[in-house]
Amino acid sequence: MEELPQLPPEVWVYVFSFLSTEEKHAVRTCCRYLRNLVDHPSLWRDYTVMLSDLRRYTYGFWETLQKRNLTRVAVRHLRRKEWRRLVILLPTLTAIVFMDGGRFYKQKYLDILTRFPNLRDLGVRNAAWNEPMLGRQLTQQVRERLTHLSVCNVRLTDSVDFINAVSHLVNLRFLLFHQHGEMYGLDTVRPVPRSVFHNLLLSLKKLKHLSWGMKGEPLELLPDDYFSPADPNQPGAARYDGPALTSLELVDYPENILSGNALTSLTSLRSLTVHYKYAREGKERRLGSWLEPLHQLETLTIIDPEV
């Protein structure tokens, strides 16, 4: 290849920051000098690598990830030995997404996560548990570490046990919970009881973003104060004592299970997203009533199956 222009390494790194992942990989094949520059950690700060069956990866692969100071991974089903190997090879991981587990898992499966001291962000996708997903040991070890928790399309033994466990994660700032079903082979989801949901909101004082799956059977009107836990130290008072949410997302929302006053206390919201599950003819939507008290709202997103 032609001789490279004589530019300082930091200039090359800045230029490479505008490239896509595929383009960076193409540049790596040119020469050793460019390969070392492309592997600069600043170029891979928010990159997530997908891993499965760790036996197939070479030493060179792991060496490349270590050079990039990679801190985010998504993993498919790993055996216990593979988890232990991941702890050794990438001990500084800050974000782990476990996805597409093709079996029922026991509570102890995720206990290995306690061995990642920098873990801040945990995601679980498309998996099923036949025991509580968050055991006491795991919850106690990460209760002050985790700031982001995302659980989507997961089958749990009991959603109440799960929510009670999440209530101990006192530094959460981001929570996404979209449940798929409960128990064995059932796709129905029971709404999280008001008292349990209130305990969650009262415990997570630092929470800023909440994405909540509203799919529930049977379809019943939820209490007016479902999203408005009051101060438990002032019984009878209507003062909101939950977190100052700035972003709320309602997913699989059926028509009118929340009253027009449901979001009255969430005056700090800057973003509201509603994914309607379906529309019922003749049912008046309550969106207008929701918006009245939200004076700080900057972004409104409506996803409607009828549109």
C-alpha positions, -999 to 999 in steps of 0.1 A, spaced: 0 0 0 11 36 -4 30 53 24 7 68 51 6 105 56 28 116 86 1 124 111 2 122 149 -15 91 162 -42 111 180 -52 126 146 -56 92 131 -77 81 161 -99 111 157 -104 103 120 -112 67 127 -139 78 152 -161 87 122 -159 52 108 -185 24 112 -176 -8 129 -172 -26 96 -150 2 82 -128 0 113 -124 -37 108 -114 -31 72 -88 -6 82 -73 -31 107 -64 -54 78 -41 -28 61 -11 -29 84 0 -34 120 4 3 126 -32 10 117 -44 -21 135 -29 -8 167 -45 26 162 -79 12 154 -78 -8 186 -75 24 207 -99 21 236 -116 55 229 -129 41 196 -147 12 214 -160 29 245 -197 21 238 -193 -10 217 -210 -43 228 -196 -76 215 -218 -106 212 -203 -138 227 -214 -175 227 -196 -208 231 -163 -193 243 -143 -223 233 -143 -211 197 -125 -179 203 -87 -176 199 -62 -160 222 -57 -133 196 -95 -125 198 -93 -120 236 -61 -100 233 -79 -76 209 -108 -71 233 -84 -65 261 -64 -39 241 -97 -21 234 -106 -21 271 -139 -35 261 -165 -32 290 -198 -43 274 -208 -78 263 -240 -96 253 -238 -134 259 -260 -163 249 -262 -193 271 -228 -199 288 -218 -229 308 -204 -224 343 -168 -230 331 -174 -204 304 -186 -178 329 -155 -184 350 -133 -179 319 -151 -147 311 -143 -134 346 -106 -141 341 -104 -127 305 -126 -96 309 -128 -88 346 -135 -51 342 -169 -56 324 -194 -29 333 -224 -41 313 -236 -76 306 -267 -86 286 -277 -123 290 -300 -132 261 -317 -161 242 -314 -187 269 -330 -218 254 -339 -235 287 -352 -230 322 -326 -215 346 -321 -219 383 -315 -190 407 -278 -197 410 -271 -193 373 -265 -155 375 -247 -157 409 -214 -156 389 -221 -119 382 -210 -110 417 -174 -117 405 -175 -87 381 -167 -59 405 -174 -31 380 -208 -43 369 -232 -14 366 -256 -24 338 -274 -58 337 -298 -69 310 -318 -102 306 -336 -110 273 -357 -139 261 -351 -164 290 -371 -184 315 -365 -192 352 -380 -220 373 -366 -204 404 -364 -167 414 -341 -149 390 -325 -126 415 -313 -146 445 -305 -130 478 -268 -135 474 -267 -117 440 -291 -89 451 -270 -82 482 -237 -81 463 -249 -58 435 -275 -37 454 -253 -6 454 -235 -13 422 -263 -16 396 -275 16 380 -292 0 350 -315 -31 349 -333 -42 318 -355 -74 318 -375 -80 287 -395 -110 274 -386 -131 305 -407 -158 321 -406 -156 359 -419 -179 386 -434 -150 405 -432 -113 394 -439 -101 430 -407 -119 442 -387 -103 414 -400 -68 420 -393 -71 457 -357 -81 449 -353 -52 425 -365 -29 453 -332 -35 471 -312 -21 442 -311 13 457 -289 31 431 -309 21 400 -314 50 376 -328 30 347 -353 2 350 -370 -17 321 -394 -45 330 -414 -62 302 -425 -96 314 -435 -124 291 -453 -148 314 -453 -166 348 -448 -202 357 -445 -230 333 -458 -226 298 -482 -197 306 -481 -165 286 -505 -146 309 -491 -119 332 -507 -107 363 -505 -69 370 -479 -61 397 -500 -53 428 -503 -17 438 -486 -22 472 -456 -40 456 -452 -14 429 -454 14 455 -427 -2 476 -405 -4 444 -410 33 437 -405 43 473 -372 23 475 -357 35 442 -352 72 450 -326 77 423 -347 62 394 -349 85 364 -361 63 335 -389 37 339 -401 14 311 -430 -6 324 -448 -34 306 -486 -29 311 -496 -63 297 -518 -80 324 -547 -104 327 -574 -99 336 -579 -63 322 -589 -43 353 -588 -6 360 -557 1 381 -560 24 412 -558 61 405 -526 63 426 -509 34 410 -480 56 399 -482 79 429 -469 63 461 -475 86 491 -451 93 519 -455 63 543 -446 85 572 -475 108 566 -506 84 564 -536 102 549 -515 128 532 -515 129 494 -479 140 490 -460 121 463 -429 104 477 -416 84 447 -386 91 425 -383 122 403 -388 104 370 -377 122 339 -387 95 314 -417 71 314 -425 44 289 -457 23 290 -454 -8 269 -483 -30 257 -507 -5 272 -544 -17 269 -570 11 266 -581 28 298 -566 6 326 -552 38 340 -574 67 349 -571 102 337 -554 112 369 -528 84 368 -498 106 360 -507 136 381 -478 132 405 -452 127 378 -446 164 372 -409 160 366 -414 140 334 -396 153 303 -404 123 281 -435 101 278 -438 72 255 -470 51 252 -470 18 232 -507 10 228 -514 -28 228 -546 -23 208 -574 2 204 -610 -4 214 -637 12 195 -658 36 214 -632 40 242 -620 75 248 -583 78 253 -571 96 284 -539 110 270 -551 146 272 -558 143 309 -524 128 315 -506 157 298 -523 185 317 -500 184 348 -468 175 328 -455 211 323 -419 200 319 -427 175 291 -405 179 261 -410 147 242 -442 127 236 -441 95 215 -473 75 207 -470 41 191 -504 29 180 -512 -4 162 -541 13 144 -519 39 128 
